[in-house]
Amino acid sequence: MDNKKSFRTLYDVQQLLKRFGTYVHLGKRLWDIELMSIELKNIYHNQMIDKQTFINAQMVLKSEHRKEEKKEEERSK
């Protein structure tokens, strides 16, 4: 199975996780992103995806996490 893919959005990462039976919806976007990161690491450590796919997906998650933290920070002002 060829898992190499370019990821640009959180939706892309969600679709990757769904391919492995992982559905994440905790009700808070920040928590979803954090759990998606944990699940992605598990999939990678079990050698179900290659390193480049893992790195690309993690970059998207980190970027989205920063955006969400910034939104929450602005809401609390």
C-alpha positions, 0 to 999 in steps of 0.5 A, a space after each residue: 500500500 502506498 501511503 505517501 501523500 501530501 497533507 495540507 489541511 487537517 481534513 487530509 490528516 483526518 482522512 489518513 487516520 480514518 483509513 486505519 479506523 481512527 475517528 477523532 471527535 472530542 468536541 474541542 478542536 484543540 483536543 482533537 488535534 492533540 489526540 490525532 497527533 497521538 494516534 498518528 504516532 502510534 500508526 507510525 510506530 507500528 510501521 503502517 505509514 512511512 516516515 515522510 507521510 508521518 512528518 508531513 501529517 505532523 507538520 499539519 497538526 502542529 500548524 493547526 495546533 498553533 492556530 487554535 492556541 492563538 484563537 483561544 488566547 485571543 478569546 481570553 483577552 
